[in-house]
Each structure stands twice: as structure tokens, then as C-alpha cells.
Amino acid sequence: LSQIDGGVGTQLASVDNATGTTATHTMIISQYVDQGGVERAFLYRMGGGSNGLRIYSLANPAAPTVVGSWSPKYVHDGVVYYYSSGPYAGKEVFFACGGLNGGQTDTGMDILDVTNKSAITTIGRCTYANANFCHQVWLSEDRRYAYIHDSPDYDNRGSYSVGRIVDVSNLAAPVVGGTYNTGQ
């Protein structure tokens, strides 16, 4: 995109199906300086078919390389944070919305330690009553609360679009603290 102001864009390497699919629902990038002072950058691909999470190193952004994946569940959306201080200092943590059967079954938010991309582990999990489809998540600026949006029931059973406010100060034991809905 170095020439984008002049109307010129150059396509570089494409991510292939090395992790099972070229389909993607959402992508995000994580950039941070780790505890050792090393700059890191990773691309996270979610969704597409019934796929989980695929992670690519952006050490060479023109040619991303696969460095890890997590596929026990479908990941529809998520957010990732690097913790530079506190009890999770030095950890990169991914908050994954989804579930089994394309996200429709056993839906919720998995909290994953993605620090070691080749050995991703589950730190915690948040489920809740009357879950239809854990759709997306964002954290408060202080990273104490996760705001989860639960999409309307795709079977048209008349449920509302419900959001949850989850205390994630203890990543291993997230607690739903409240809900809100659009009433529609």
C-alpha cells in the first residue's frame, strides 16, 4: 500500500489453505513488544467453513507464515491482547467466540493462551444460560470486563439479541455479571 495515495496497490503473497481453508470470517492483527523487548506481529484468521483459529507470523508481512492453529471449536470472532504487566504479564491471550457445529452448539467464549503459538492452551471458558450464538467480544480498556454479543437465535425462535458483561479479571474463572438486550 506504499503507493495507495496515487491509486496504486500491489498484491503480494496470499495466504493459502495450509491450515485447511482459504475461507475466513474475521481477521485481526496483534502487534506488541514482548518482555524481552522484541517486536512481534501476528495475523489471526477466524471462521470460514467450520474452522477454528489460524495464526500467522508477520515477521515478513509480505509473506505471512503459519505458526499455529486451534481447531477444537469453530471461532466466529475474537480479540487478542498482550499482557505486559499484572498476573498475566508476558502472555498473549485470545478471547474466542464460537462453539461446536459452526458455533451453534456449546456456544460461549474460550479464553486461550496463545503465547506459544504451536501449543495453545485453554485458560478458561465462559458459558451462559439461553445462549444462542456467541458472536463477538471486546474488552474494556482496563481488561477487566469482556462484552459478549449473543446473536439472535438463528432458528427464529423469537429471542432477542442479548449481550453479556463478563468479569475476566481472573481469566481462569470468568463470571457473567450482567446482561443487556436491544428488545428487538
C-alpha positions in Angstrom: 0.0 0.0 0.0 3.0 2.3 -0.2 1.6 3.9 -3.4 -2.1 3.8 -2.3 -2.3 7.7 -2.3 -1.5 7.5 -6.0 -4.2 4.9 -6.6 -1.7 2.0 -6.9 -2.0 -1.1 -4.8 0.2 -4.2 -5.2 -1.0 -7.6 -4.3 1.7 -9.7 -2.5 1.6 -13.3 -1.3 -1.8 -14.8 -0.5 -2.5 -16.9 2.5 -3.2 -20.4 1.1 -5.1 -23.3 2.7 -2.1 -24.6 4.7 -4.4 -24.6 7.7 -7.4 -26.2 6.0 -9.3 -23.5 4.2 -9.0 -20.2 2.3 -12.3 -19.1 3.8 -12.2 -16.5 6.5 -14.9 -14.7 8.5 -12.8 -12.3 10.5 -9.1 -11.2 10.7 -7.2 -9.2 13.3 -3.6 -8.2 13.8 -1.7 -8.2 17.1 1.4 -6.1 17.4 3.3 -5.7 20.6 6.8 -5.5 22.2 7.4 -8.6 24.4 9.0 -8.8 27.8 12.4 -9.2 26.1 12.0 -6.1 24.0 11.3 -7.9 20.8 8.7 -6.5 18.4 6.1 -9.1 17.5 3.2 -9.1 14.9 0.7 -11.8 14.2 -2.3 -12.2 11.9 -5.3 -14.1 13.4 -7.9 -15.7 11.0 -11.2 -16.9 12.3 -14.2 -18.6 10.9 -14.8 -19.6 7.3 -16.4 -23.0 6.9 -16.3 -24.6 10.3 -12.8 -23.7 11.1 -11.2 -22.5 14.3 -8.3 -20.1 14.7 -5.3 -19.8 12.4 -2.2 -17.8 13.3 0.4 -16.3 11.0 3.7 -14.6 11.8 4.1 -11.2 10.2 7.8 -11.1 10.8 7.8 -10.7 7.0 4.4 -9.0 6.3 4.8 -9.6 2.6 4.9 -13.4 3.2 2.9 -14.4 6.3 3.8 -17.9 7.6 1.6 -20.2 9.6 2.8 -20.5 13.2 -0.2 -22.1 14.9 -3.8 -23.1 14.9 -6.6 -24.0 17.3 -9.4 -26.2 16.0 -11.4 -27.9 18.7 -14.2 -25.4 18.0 -15.4 -23.0 15.4 -14.2 -19.5 16.2 -16.6 -16.9 14.7 -14.8 -13.8 16.2 -12.4 -12.8 18.8 -9.9 -10.4 20.2 -6.3 -10.8 21.3 -4.3 -8.9 24.0 -0.7 -8.9 25.1 -0.4 -8.5 28.9 2.8 -6.5 29.8 2.0 -6.4 33.5 -0.1 -8.0 36.2 -0.7 -11.7 36.9 -0.7 -12.5 33.1 2.5 -10.5 32.3 4.3 -11.8 29.2 1.2 -13.7 28.0 -0.7 -13.1 24.8 -4.4 -14.1 25.4 -7.1 -14.7 22.8 -10.8 -14.4 23.6 -12.6 -16.7 21.2 -16.4 -16.6 20.5 -17.9 -19.7 19.0 -18.6 -23.3 19.7 -19.3 -26.6 18.1 -21.4 -27.3 15.0 -20.4 -23.9 13.4 -20.8 -22.1 16.7 -24.4 -23.2 17.2 -23.7 -25.8 19.9 -21.9 -25.4 23.2 -21.6 -21.7 22.4 -19.6 -19.4 24.6 -16.2 -17.7 24.9 -13.0 -19.6 25.3 -10.0 -17.8 26.8 -6.8 -19.1 25.2 -3.1 -18.7 26.0 -1.6 -18.1 22.5 1.8 -17.1 23.8 3.3 -20.3 22.4 1.5 -20.5 19.0 2.4 -24.2 18.5 1.0 -25.2 21.9 -2.2 -23.2 22.5 -3.9 -23.9 25.8 -7.3 -23.1 27.2 -7.1 -20.8 30.3 -10.9 -20.5 30.9 -14.3 -20.7 29.4 -17.5 -18.6 29.8 -20.9 -20.1 29.1 -24.3 -18.7 30.0 -28.0 -19.6 30.1 -30.1 -19.4 26.9 -27.0 -18.9 24.7 -27.9 -18.9 21.0 -24.7 -18.0 19.3 -21.7 -16.3 21.0 -21.0 -13.9 18.2 -18.3 -11.3 19.1 -16.3 -9.9 22.1 -14.5 -6.8 23.1 -12.7 -5.9 26.4 -12.9 -2.8 28.5 -9.8 -0.6 28.4 -8.6 -1.9 31.8 -9.2 -5.5 30.5 -11.4 -6.3 33.5 -14.6 -6.8 31.5 -15.5 -8.7 28.3 -18.5 -7.5 26.4 -20.0 -10.5 24.6 -22.7 -10.2 22.0 -25.0 -13.1 21.6 -26.7 -13.0 18.2 -30.4 -13.6 17.7 -31.4 -17.2 17.6 -30.9 -18.3 14.0 -33.8 -20.8 14.3 -36.2 -17.8 14.6 -37.5 -18.8 18.0 -38.1 -15.2 18.8 -35.2 -14.5 21.2 -33.7 -11.1 21.5 -30.2 -10.0 20.7 -28.6 -10.4 24.1 -25.2 -9.1 25.3 -23.3 -10.2 28.4 -20.9 -8.4 30.6 -18.3 -10.8 31.9 -15.7 -10.2 34.6 -12.4 -11.6 33.2 -10.1 -10.3 35.9 -9.4 -13.9 36.7 -9.1 -15.4 33.2 -9.4 -19.0 34.5 -12.8 -18.2 36.1 -14.8 -15.7 34.1 -18.1 -14.6 35.7 -21.1 -13.2 33.9 -22.0 -10.1 35.8 -24.9 -8.7 33.8 -26.8 -8.6 30.6 -28.4 -6.2 28.2 -30.6 -6.6 25.1 -31.9 -4.5 22.3 -35.5 -5.5 22.9 -35.9 -6.4 19.2 
